[in-house]
Amino acid sequence: MNVIGGSSFLDCISLSQITFGGNLLSIERFAFLNCRSLTSVHLPDSLIATGRSAFENCVSVTTVTIGPNLATMDYYTFRGCLDLEEILVHPDNSFFSSWNGALFTKDQSELLLYPPAKNEANISLPPNTTVIGFGAFRDCLNFTSFALPEGITTLDSSIFANCSNLTEIHLPDSIRTIESGTFSQTASLISINTSPQHPDFNTVDGILFSKDLSSLVAYASGKTETHYQIPNEVTLVEPRAFADADHLQSIGFHEELAEIGHNAFQSCDNLTEITIPDSVMKIGSSCFEDCLSLVKATLGNGLSEISSECFENCISLTDIQIGSNIASIGSESFYGCSALTRISFPNVVTYGYRALWNCDRLRHIEFLGNVPTSVGFSSLLPNTPERNLARVYLPAHTTPYSRETLGSVMITRLPEVFVRDQTVYVNPTSPNLENFTLRYSSDLETWTPIQNPIITGRFFTIDPATLELDGKKAFFQTILTIP
């Protein structure tokens, strides 16, 4: 056998031992996922590659042995192996090496995986190690206070993920690069510390900043305060800076803040309200994704775009105020906002794919700028089976609205459409045309049926120039009721 296929032994929870043949070249993804009784993994000399999560959640594995020809190993191959104490690598392997039971690149410049069950009071690394790789200390539940040794220059993302007992981290003065999300998924972390002499970073109350405090790099997500005021010196909140800060209920933004990075507040489960000041020019993608308690969001006039997935799965969001200068709505920006009932878009020019999908309770949409194209409307509107959407308010338009402009989804699904000050063309699909009702209003309070709409085949044409109410144009807005 040359290949063990994906998921071949998935969830074989009683499997305690396995012997690999001498011709095996590849173990594909999820092959031994959740084999919870497996106690050791001895990869054969012939093996070249392991796929994603091949041995993930094999919680009883204590020892892993890697042969001389393994060249490719996914980051998540041994994720969740909580009892892992030692990783051994054949000395002839050209890509990997082991030192004191931990896995490194061949030259030992980068730590790839530190065994979660290895219990050392002080971490020791080879003298030439400068990089802590992605997820290197993942699942190390024994860590409570951690000091990285001098000489480390680069910290990759998620290196302490699921170190749920870690409360304090000390960074050496040699650190120069900290990737976004380095300290994410550390539920008990209350302090990230640097020395006063550090040339590039600073800490205030256990929160990590750039040296001059202009960038907020990382908030310790285990801090128990419910409110945090971003310091006035900060102009940039870096990506993932507040991710997973579950205790925070509110954030104070000041008028000097210019940018908020991607995923900056992702999964802040108890954050209830945010107000972005006009000074902020950019908010990164997924900025507030999975903020499950977020009820109200006010976006300032400095923004020109709501980035993709910005409020995805904010399931409590009911009130969204969008700044007047926002011209672009990113894809899936409000995907899954299932409590949202009403939304108003100002001078928006472009709408991203599935921006409002799975907004199950959405009843009213108001467009004050451009109307999506037919394709845009079909992909923008919620895709719920019930089709709860009741009313769409459309802006004045330089050319008449047509089936192509509005899109077949809206024409066939919406019971009411509001249109401002323009000739309107609609193509109702109902065969019973006498049930198709047109009404107009000049004040949005009194609605009057249109007596003589022009009918050409199945198209209705209403010309506001011919309709007046009390000497004023009657088409401040028009309501089209489609059965």
C-alpha positions as CSV (number, residue, x, y, z in Angstrom):
1,M,0.0,0.0,0.0
2,N,1.4,3.4,-1.0
3,V,-1.4,5.7,0.2
4,I,-3.7,5.7,3.2
5,G,-6.7,7.6,2.0
6,G,-8.4,10.5,3.7
7,S,-10.6,9.7,6.7
8,S,-9.7,6.0,6.4
9,F,-9.7,5.4,10.1
10,L,-11.7,8.4,11.2
11,D,-13.2,8.0,14.7
12,C,-11.8,4.5,15.2
13,I,-11.7,5.3,18.9
14,S,-10.7,1.8,20.0
15,L,-7.7,1.6,17.7
16,S,-4.6,1.4,20.0
17,Q,-1.8,0.4,17.7
18,I,-0.9,0.6,14.0
19,T,2.0,-0.8,12.0
20,F,2.7,0.9,8.7
21,G,4.1,-1.0,5.6
22,G,7.5,-0.3,4.2
23,N,6.1,1.1,0.9
24,L,3.8,3.8,2.3
25,L,4.4,7.2,0.7
26,S,1.5,9.3,1.9
27,I,-1.1,9.5,4.7
28,E,-3.9,11.8,3.6
29,R,-5.9,14.2,5.6
30,F,-8.1,13.1,8.5
31,A,-6.8,9.5,8.1
32,F,-6.6,8.9,11.8
33,L,-8.5,11.8,13.1
34,N,-10.0,11.1,16.6
35,C,-8.3,7.8,17.1
36,R,-8.3,8.5,20.8
37,S,-6.8,5.2,22.0
38,L,-3.7,5.3,19.7
39,T,-0.7,5.6,22.0
40,S,2.3,6.0,19.6
41,V,2.9,6.9,15.9
42,H,6.0,5.5,14.2
43,L,6.0,6.8,10.7
44,P,7.9,4.5,8.2
45,D,11.1,5.4,6.5
46,S,9.3,5.4,3.1
47,L,6.8,8.1,4.1
48,I,7.0,11.4,2.1
49,A,4.0,13.3,3.2
50,T,1.2,13.6,5.8
51,G,-2.0,15.5,5.1
52,R,-4.0,18.0,7.1
53,S,-5.1,16.7,10.6
54,A,-3.9,13.2,9.8
55,F,-3.5,12.4,13.5
56,E,-5.5,15.3,15.0
57,N,-7.1,14.6,18.4
58,C,-5.3,11.4,18.9
59,V,-5.2,12.4,22.5
60,S,-3.4,9.4,23.9
61,V,-0.4,9.5,21.6
62,T,2.8,10.1,23.7
63,T,5.6,9.5,21.1
64,V,5.9,10.3,17.4
65,T,8.8,9.0,15.3
66,I,9.6,10.6,11.9
67,G,11.6,8.7,9.3
68,P,14.4,10.0,7.0
69,N,12.2,10.8,3.9
70,L,9.3,12.8,5.3
71,A,9.3,16.1,3.4
72,T,5.8,17.5,3.9
73,M,3.8,17.7,7.1
74,D,0.8,19.9,7.6
75,Y,0.6,22.3,10.5
76,Y,-2.4,20.4,12.0
77,T,-1.0,16.9,11.6
78,F,-0.7,16.4,15.4
79,R,-3.1,19.1,16.7
80,G,-4.9,18.1,19.8
81,C,-2.5,15.3,20.7
82,L,-2.6,16.4,24.3
83,D,-0.5,13.6,25.8
84,L,2.3,14.0,23.3
85,E,5.6,14.1,25.2
86,E,8.3,13.5,22.6
87,I,8.9,13.8,18.8
88,L,11.9,12.0,17.4
89,V,13.3,12.6,13.9
90,H,15.7,10.3,11.9
91,P,19.1,12.1,11.7
92,D,19.2,11.6,7.9
93,N,15.9,13.6,7.4
94,S,16.7,16.6,5.1
95,F,13.7,18.7,6.3
96,F,13.1,18.2,10.0
97,S,15.1,17.6,13.1
98,S,14.4,17.1,16.8
99,W,16.0,18.7,19.8
100,N,15.1,17.9,23.4
101,G,12.0,16.1,22.2
102,A,10.6,19.1,20.1
103,L,10.2,19.4,16.4
104,F,12.3,21.9,14.4
105,T,13.3,22.6,10.8
106,K,16.5,20.9,9.7
107,D,18.7,23.8,10.7
108,Q,16.8,24.3,13.9
109,S,16.2,27.9,13.1
110,E,12.4,27.5,13.6
111,L,10.5,25.6,16.2
112,L,7.6,23.8,14.6
113,L,6.0,21.9,17.4
114,Y,6.5,21.7,21.1
115,P,5.0,18.5,22.6
116,P,1.9,19.6,24.7
117,A,2.6,17.2,27.5
118,K,6.3,18.1,27.9
119,N,6.5,19.6,31.3
120,E,9.4,22.0,31.7
121,A,9.6,24.9,34.1
122,N,11.9,26.8,31.7
123,I,11.8,26.3,28.0
124,S,15.2,25.6,26.4
125,L,15.8,26.0,22.7
126,P,18.8,25.5,20.4
127,P,21.1,28.6,20.2
128,N,20.3,29.3,16.6
129,T,16.5,29.2,16.9
130,T,15.0,32.6,15.9
131,V,11.5,31.8,14.8
132,I,8.5,30.3,16.7
133,G,6.4,28.8,14.0
134,F,2.6,28.7,13.5
135,G,0.9,27.0,16.5
136,A,4.2,25.8,17.9
137,F,3.0,25.8,21.5
138,R,-0.6,24.9,20.8
139,D,-2.5,22.9,23.5
140,C,0.3,23.3,26.1
141,L,-2.0,23.2,29.0
142,N,0.9,23.0,31.5
143,F,1.9,26.6,30.7
144,T,0.9,29.2,33.3
145,S,3.7,31.8,32.9
146,F,5.9,31.7,29.9
147,A,9.2,33.5,29.1
148,L,10.6,33.2,25.6
149,P,14.4,33.0,25.6
150,E,16.6,35.8,24.2
151,G,17.5,35.3,20.6
152,I,13.9,34.8,19.3
153,T,13.2,37.4,16.6
154,T,9.9,36.3,15.0
155,L,6.6,35.0,16.5
156,D,4.1,33.5,14.0
157,S,0.3,33.3,14.4
158,S,-1.5,31.3,17.0
159,I,1.6,30.0,18.7
160,F,-0.1,29.8,22.1
161,A,-3.6,28.7,20.8
162,N,-5.6,26.7,23.4
163,C,-3.0,27.3,26.1
164,S,-6.0,27.8,28.4
165,N,-4.0,28.1,31.6
166,L,-1.5,30.6,30.4
167,T,-1.8,33.9,32.3
168,E,1.4,35.8,31.5
169,I,3.9,36.0,28.7
170,H,7.4,37.7,28.8
171,L,8.9,38.7,25.5
172,P,12.7,39.1,25.0
173,D,14.3,42.3,23.7
174,S,15.3,40.3,20.6
175,I,11.7,40.1,19.3
176,R,11.3,42.2,16.1
177,T,8.2,40.6,14.3
178,I,4.9,39.6,15.9
179,E,2.4,38.3,13.4
180,S,-1.3,38.9,13.8
181,G,-3.1,36.5,16.1
182,T,0.1,35.5,17.9
183,F,-1.7,35.5,21.2
184,S,-5.2,34.5,20.0
185,Q,-7.2,31.7,21.8
186,T,-5.5,32.3,25.1
187,A,-8.5,32.6,27.3
188,S,-6.7,33.2,30.6
189,L,-4.0,35.5,29.4
190,I,-4.0,38.8,31.4
191,S,-0.5,40.2,30.7
192,I,1.9,40.5,27.8
193,N,5.2,41.9,29.1
194,T,8.3,43.5,27.6
195,S,11.2,45.2,29.2
196,P,11.4,49.0,29.3
197,Q,14.5,48.8,27.1
198,H,12.7,46.9,24.3
199,P,13.5,48.8,21.0
200,D,10.3,48.0,19.1
201,F,7.5,47.2,21.6
202,N,5.9,48.6,24.7
203,T,3.4,47.3,27.3
204,V,0.9,49.2,29.3
205,D,-1.3,47.4,31.8
206,G,-0.3,44.1,30.2
207,I,-1.4,45.2,26.7
208,L,1.1,45.2,23.9
209,F,1.8,48.3,21.8
210,S,4.4,49.5,19.3
211,K,7.2,51.4,21.0
212,D,5.6,54.8,20.4
213,L,2.1,53.6,21.3
214,S,0.8,54.4,17.8
215,S,-0.2,50.8,17.2
216,L,-2.2,48.6,19.5
217,V,-0.7,45.1,18.8
218,A,-2.4,42.7,21.1
219,Y,-4.9,42.9,24.0
220,A,-4.6,40.2,26.6
221,S,-7.9,38.4,25.9
222,G,-8.2,37.0,29.5
223,K,-8.4,40.4,31.1
224,T,-11.7,40.7,33.0
225,E,-12.5,44.4,32.4
226,T,-15.8,44.9,30.6
227,H,-14.8,48.3,29.0
228,Y,-11.6,49.4,27.4
229,Q,-10.8,52.9,26.2
230,I,-8.2,52.9,23.3
231,P,-5.4,55.3,24.2
232,N,-5.3,58.6,22.3
233,E,-1.9,57.9,20.9
234,V,-3.1,54.9,19.0
235,T,-3.9,55.4,15.3
236,L,-3.9,51.7,14.3
237,V,-5.6,48.7,15.9
238,E,-3.7,45.9,14.4
239,P,-5.3,42.7,13.0
240,R,-6.7,40.3,15.6
241,A,-5.6,42.7,18.4
242,F,-8.8,42.1,20.4
243,A,-9.8,38.7,19.0
244,D,-11.5,36.4,21.6
245,A,-11.6,39.1,24.3
246,D,-14.8,37.6,25.7
247,H,-15.1,39.9,28.8
248,L,-15.3,43.1,26.8
249,Q,-18.8,44.6,26.5
250,S,-17.8,48.0,25.1
251,I,-14.9,49.7,23.4
252,G,-14.1,53.4,23.5
253,F,-12.8,54.7,20.1
254,H,-11.3,58.2,19.9
255,E,-11.2,60.8,17.1
256,E,-7.5,60.2,16.2
257,L,-7.9,56.6,15.3
258,A,-7.4,56.0,11.6
259,E,-7.5,52.2,10.9
260,I,-8.8,49.0,12.4
261,G,-7.2,45.8,11.1
262,H,-8.8,42.6,9.9
263,N,-10.4,40.3,12.5
264,A,-9.5,42.9,15.1
265,F,-12.6,42.2,17.3
266,Q,-13.6,38.8,16.0
267,S,-15.3,36.5,18.5
268,C,-15.6,39.2,21.2
269,D,-18.7,37.3,22.4
270,N,-20.0,39.9,24.9
271,L,-19.4,43.1,22.9
272,T,-22.8,44.8,22.6
273,E,-22.3,48.1,20.9
274,I,-19.6,49.9,18.8
275,T,-19.4,53.4,17.4
276,I,-16.7,54.0,14.8
277,P,-15.6,57.7,14.7
278,D,-15.3,59.7,11.5
279,S,-11.6,59.6,11.7
280,V,-11.4,55.9,10.9
281,M,-10.7,55.5,7.2
282,K,-10.5,51.7,7.0
283,I,-11.9,48.6,8.7
284,G,-10.4,45.3,7.7
285,S,-12.3,42.2,6.7
286,S,-14.0,40.1,9.4
287,C,-13.4,42.9,11.9
288,F,-16.5,42.1,14.0
289,E,-17.2,38.6,12.8
290,D,-18.9,36.3,15.3
291,C,-19.5,39.1,17.9
292,L,-22.6,37.2,19.0
293,S,-23.9,39.8,21.4
294,L,-23.4,42.9,19.2
295,V,-26.7,44.7,19.0
296,K,-25.8,48.1,17.6
297,A,-23.1,49.3,15.3
298,T,-22.6,52.9,14.1
299,L,-20.1,53.5,11.3
300,G,-18.6,56.9,10.8
301,N,-18.4,59.1,7.7
302,G,-14.7,58.5,7.2
303,L,-15.3,55.0,5.9
304,S,-15.7,54.4,2.2
305,E,-16.2,50.6,2.5
306,I,-17.7,48.0,4.7
307,S,-15.2,45.2,4.2
308,S,-16.0,41.6,3.4
309,E,-17.5,39.5,6.3
310,C,-17.2,42.5,8.5
311,F,-20.3,41.7,10.6
312,E,-20.7,38.0,9.6
313,N,-22.7,36.0,12.1
314,C,-23.4,38.9,14.4
315,I,-26.6,37.1,15.3
316,S,-27.9,39.8,17.7
317,L,-27.4,42.8,15.5
318,T,-30.6,44.8,15.1
319,D,-29.4,48.4,14.5
320,I,-26.8,49.3,11.9
321,Q,-26.1,52.9,11.0
322,I,-24.0,53.2,7.9
323,G,-21.9,56.4,7.2
324,S,-22.9,58.6,4.3
325,N,-19.6,58.1,2.5
326,I,-19.6,54.4,2.3
327,A,-19.6,53.4,-1.4
328,S,-18.9,49.7,-1.3
329,I,-20.5,46.9,0.6
330,G,-18.2,43.8,0.8
331,S,-19.1,40.3,0.1
332,E,-20.9,38.5,3.0
333,S,-20.5,41.7,5.1
334,F,-23.8,41.0,6.9
335,Y,-24.1,37.3,6.3
336,G,-26.0,35.5,9.0
337,C,-27.2,38.6,10.8
338,S,-30.3,36.8,11.7
339,A,-31.8,39.4,14.0
340,L,-31.5,42.3,11.5
341,T,-34.9,43.6,10.4
342,R,-34.1,46.9,8.6
343,I,-31.0,48.3,6.8
344,S,-30.4,51.5,4.9
345,F,-27.6,51.9,2.4
346,P,-26.5,55.5,1.7
347,N,-24.5,56.4,-1.4
348,V,-23.4,52.9,-2.1
349,V,-22.1,52.1,-5.6
350,T,-21.2,48.4,-5.4
351,Y,-22.6,45.5,-3.4
352,G,-20.7,42.4,-2.7
353,Y,-21.9,38.8,-3.2
354,R,-24.2,37.4,-0.5
355,A,-23.9,40.6,1.6
356,L,-27.3,40.0,3.1
357,W,-27.7,36.2,2.9
358,N,-29.2,34.4,5.8
359,C,-30.5,37.6,7.3
360,D,-33.7,35.6,8.1
361,R,-35.7,38.5,9.7
362,L,-34.8,41.3,7.3
363,R,-38.0,43.1,6.3
364,H,-37.0,46.5,4.9
365,I,-34.0,47.6,2.7
366,E,-33.5,51.2,1.7
367,F,-31.2,52.2,-1.1
368,L,-30.3,55.8,-1.1
369,G,-27.6,55.4,-3.8
370,N,-27.2,52.9,-6.6
371,V,-29.6,50.0,-7.0
372,P,-27.9,46.6,-7.5
373,T,-28.1,45.1,-11.0
374,S,-30.2,42.1,-11.6
375,V,-27.3,39.8,-10.8
376,G,-26.4,41.9,-7.9
377,F,-29.9,41.8,-6.4
378,S,-30.2,38.1,-6.8
379,S,-26.9,37.5,-4.9
380,L,-27.5,40.4,-2.4
381,L,-30.9,39.5,-1.0
382,P,-31.4,37.0,1.8
383,N,-31.7,33.4,0.7
384,T,-34.1,32.3,3.4
385,P,-36.8,29.8,2.5
386,E,-39.6,32.0,3.9
387,R,-38.6,35.1,2.0
388,N,-39.6,37.4,4.8
389,L,-38.5,40.6,3.0
390,A,-41.5,42.9,2.6
391,R,-40.3,46.3,1.4
392,V,-37.4,47.7,-0.6
393,Y,-37.0,51.5,-0.9
394,L,-35.3,52.5,-4.1
395,P,-33.7,55.9,-5.0
396,A,-34.4,58.3,-7.8
397,H,-32.9,56.9,-11.0
398,T,-31.7,58.7,-14.2
399,T,-33.3,55.9,-16.3
400,P,-36.5,54.1,-15.8
401,Y,-36.5,51.0,-13.5
402,S,-36.9,47.8,-15.5
403,R,-36.9,44.1,-14.9
404,E,-33.2,44.1,-15.7
405,T,-32.5,46.9,-13.3
406,L,-34.4,45.5,-10.4
407,G,-33.8,41.8,-10.9
408,S,-36.2,38.9,-11.3
409,V,-35.8,37.9,-7.6
410,M,-37.2,41.2,-6.4
411,I,-40.0,41.4,-8.9
412,T,-41.3,37.9,-8.2
413,R,-40.8,37.9,-4.4
414,L,-41.4,41.3,-2.9
415,P,-44.9,42.4,-2.0
416,E,-44.0,46.1,-1.8
417,V,-41.4,48.2,-3.5
418,F,-40.9,51.9,-2.9
419,V,-39.4,54.1,-5.7
420,R,-38.6,57.8,-5.6
421,D,-39.4,60.3,-8.3
422,Q,-39.0,58.3,-11.4
423,T,-40.9,56.5,-14.1
424,V,-41.2,52.9,-13.0
425,Y,-41.4,49.8,-15.1
426,V,-42.3,46.5,-13.5
427,N,-43.1,43.1,-14.9
428,P,-45.4,41.3,-12.4
429,T,-45.4,37.5,-12.8
430,S,-48.9,37.0,-11.4
431,P,-51.3,36.1,-14.2
432,N,-54.1,37.9,-12.3
433,L,-53.2,41.5,-13.3
434,E,-56.2,43.1,-11.7
435,N,-54.7,42.2,-8.3
436,F,-51.6,44.2,-9.1
437,T,-51.9,47.5,-7.1
438,L,-49.9,50.8,-7.5
439,R,-49.9,53.5,-4.8
440,Y,-48.1,56.7,-4.4
441,S,-47.3,59.1,-1.5
442,S,-45.8,62.5,-1.1
443,D,-45.3,62.3,2.7
444,L,-44.9,58.6,3.3
445,E,-48.0,58.6,5.5
446,T,-50.9,58.9,3.0
447,W,-51.0,56.3,0.2
448,T,-53.3,56.9,-2.7
449,P,-54.0,54.4,-5.5
450,I,-52.9,55.4,-9.0
451,Q,-56.1,55.6,-11.0
452,N,-54.8,55.3,-14.6
453,P,-51.5,53.5,-14.8
454,I,-50.3,52.9,-18.4
455,I,-50.4,49.2,-19.2
456,T,-48.4,47.9,-22.1
457,G,-48.7,44.1,-22.3
458,R,-47.6,42.9,-18.9
459,F,-45.6,46.1,-18.1
460,F,-46.9,48.9,-16.0
461,T,-45.6,52.4,-16.6
462,I,-46.2,55.2,-14.1
463,D,-45.1,58.7,-15.1
464,P,-44.7,61.0,-12.1
465,A,-44.9,64.1,-14.4
466,T,-48.6,63.5,-14.9
467,L,-49.5,63.0,-11.2
468,E,-49.8,65.8,-8.7
469,L,-51.1,65.9,-5.1
470,D,-52.0,69.3,-3.7
471,G,-50.0,71.0,-6.4
472,K,-46.9,68.9,-5.7
473,K,-45.3,66.0,-7.5
474,A,-46.9,62.9,-6.2
475,F,-43.9,60.6,-6.6
476,F,-41.9,61.4,-3.5
477,Q,-42.1,57.7,-3.2
478,T,-44.1,55.1,-4.9
479,I,-45.3,51.8,-3.5
480,L,-45.9,48.8,-5.8
481,T,-47.9,46.0,-4.2
482,I,-47.4,42.7,-6.0
483,P,-49.6,39.8,-4.9
